[in-house]
Amino acid sequence: MAEQADQLEFIWEGRDKNKIKIKGEISARNELVAKVELRRQGYRVTSIRKKSKPLFSARQKAITPGDIAIFARQLATMLAAGIALVQALDIVGKGHDNPSMQDLLMGIKTDIEGGDSLAEALKRRPLYFDELFCNLVESGEHAGVLESLLGKIATYKEKTESMKKKIKKALTYPIAVVAVAFIVTAILLLFVVPVFEDLFKSFGADLPSFTRMVINMSKWLQEWWWVVLGIVMAAKYTFSFFKKRSKPFNHFLDKVLLQLPVVGLIINKSAIARFSRTLATMSAAGVPLVEALQSVAGACGNIIYAEAVLKMREEVATGQRLQYAMQQAGVWPNMVQQMVAIGEEAGSMDAMLGKVADFYEEEVDNLVDNLSSLMEPIIMVILGILVGGLIVAMYLPIFKMGAAVS
C-alpha cells in the first residue's frame, strides 16, 4: 500500500493500433512501469517524460476530507443522471477549484481508461481513499448500484466531517486564547516589566512582595528565555514524533483523553457515533459483517474503541452474535447493545445503527455547545490571572506611594 501512494504523473506520446498519433497522461510508480502499462493497453510509446510540477507549488492546495466528500456526492449525482463513469470523472475533475484534486481525479480517470475498475483506481491512492471508501465502492460495482453506494459514502463523509469540525472548533478556540494569553504574558515580562523596574529604582522605595516576585520572574525569563523556548519546541517535536510512530504512546494518550472531564465524554460519544454510522453504512451496502468490522475499527478515531472492535470481529468470526461480542468488549453502553440486538433479531441492523448514530451525534453537538459555554468563564479566569495579575503587580507600588503621600 505504501508503494501505491508514491504515484508519479507522466506525459506520453505514441501511436495506437491503427498507427494514429496519440498523447495523454498516466500515473505509475516509475517510467518503466508506465511504458509497460501503455504497451499492455496497445500503445507504442515514442516519448515519455515526467510531468513537471508548477514553479510556484505553494499555490497547490492540500486535498481535504471535505474535498473527497464533495467528489463522492458529485460523482453519485452524475452516475444517477446516466453519465458514463469516465465522462463523469472528467467533468468533476476539470470543474474542481483545487488543482491537486484535479490531478488526482484525472489520474483516476486515466487508470479506468486503462482497464482498472473504480475501486482498483482508488486503492492505488490510499492517502486519500481509505479502506472503508474502497470496500464500499467495490461492493457497489459488484452489485451494480455504484451511484447509490457513492451517495451513502458522501452522506457518511459529510456527517463525519461535520462532527469533527464541531469538536475541533470547540477545542481550538480555548487553546488558541490561552496560547495568546501566555504569549502576551511573556512579552510583558520581557519588555514592559523591565521599564517599570527602572522606574521603581528611581523612586528608591520598598516594593511589595508580589511586585518583587514578578520582577524576579521577568529577570529569570530575560536570562533563560532561550531555554524555555527550547523546552517548548522539544516538547512539541517529541509529542509529534511519538504520536506518529509509537503505538503504546497513542494507546496511553487515547486512554487518558477518554478519562478527561467533559472532553472525554465528547470523545467517547463521538467514537460510538462513528462506529454506528460506519457499520450502518457498510451493512446497508451488503458488506459481510466480519469484513465490515475490519474497516469500522479504523474509523472509530480512538485506539481503545478500535481494539474493542477488532476483538468483536474475532468473536463474530467464530459464530458469536454481534450483541454478545459487544457485551464482552465492555466499552459499549447498554442502549447501543440493545439496539444492535433488536437489529439482529429484526434483520434491520443498518436502520438500528443509523438511529444510534443520529442519537449520539446529537449528544456530541449538545456536549460541544456546553463545552463552549463552560470554557468562556475558565478562559476569563486564566486571562485575569496572567495579564491582570501582571498589571496589578506593576501598579501596586504606585498605589502604595500615593497612599503614603496623602
C-alpha positions, 0 to 999 in steps of 0.5 A: 500500500505504501508503494501505491501512494508514491504515484508519479504523473507522466506525459506520453506520446505514441501511436495506437493500433491503427498507427494514429498519433496519440498523447495523454497522461498516466500515473505509475510508480516509475517510467518503466512501469508506465511504458509497460502499462501503455504497451499492455493497453496497445500503445507504442510509446515514442516519448515519455517524460515526467510531468513537471510540477508548477514553479510556484507549488505553494499555490497547490492546495492540500486535498481535504476530507471535505474535498473527497466528500464533495467528489463522492456526492458529485460523482453519485449525482452524475452516475444517477443522471446516466453519465458514463463513469469516465465522462463523469470523472472528467467533468468533476475533475476539470470543474474542481477549484483545487488543482491537486484534486484535479490531478488526482481525479484525472489520474483516476480517470486515466487508470479506468481508461486503462482497464482498472475498475473504480475501486482498483483506481482508488486503492492505488491512492490510499492517502486519500481513499481509505479502506472503508471508501474502497470496500464500499465502492467495490461492493457497489460495482459488484452489485451494480448500484455504484451511484447509490453506494457513492451517495451513502459514502458522501452522506457518511463523509459529510456527517463525519466531517461535520462532527469533527469540525464541531469538536475541533472548533470547540477545542481550538478556540480555548487553546488558541486564547490561552496560547495568546494569553501566555504569549502576551504574558511573556512579552510583558515580562520581557519588555514592559516589566523591565521599564517599570523596574527602572522606574521603581529604582528611581523612586528608591522605595520598598516594593511589595512582595508580589511586585518583587516576585514578578520582577524576579520572574521577568529577570529569570525569563530575560536570562533563560528565555532561550531555554524555555523556548527550547523546552517548548519546541522539544516538547512539541517535536517529541509529542509529534514524533511519538504520536506518529510512530509509537503505538503504546504512546497513542494507546496511553494518550487515547486512554487518558483523553477518554478519562478527561472531564467533559472532553472525554465524554465528547470523545467517547460519544463521538467514537460510538457515533462513528462506529454506528454510522460506519457499520450502518453504512457498510451493512446497508451496502451488503458488506459481510459483517466480519469484513465490515468490522475490519474497516469500522475499527479504523474509523472509530478515531480512538485506539481503545474503541478500535481494539474493542472492535477488532476483538468483536470481529474475532468473536463474530468470526467464530459464530458469536452474535454481534450483541454478545461480542459487544457485551464482552468488549465492555466499552459499549453502553447498554442502549447501543447493545440493545439496539444492535440486538433488536437489529439482529433479531429484526434483520434491520441492523443498518436502520438500528445503527443509523438511529444510534448514530443520529442519537449520539451525534446529537449528544456530541453537538449538545456536549460541544455547545456546553463545552463552549459555554463552560470554557468562556468563564475558565478562559476569563479566569486564566486571562485575569490571572496572567495579564491582570495579575501582571498589571496589578503587580506593576501598579501596586507600588504606585498605589502604595506611594500615593497612599503614603503621600496623602 
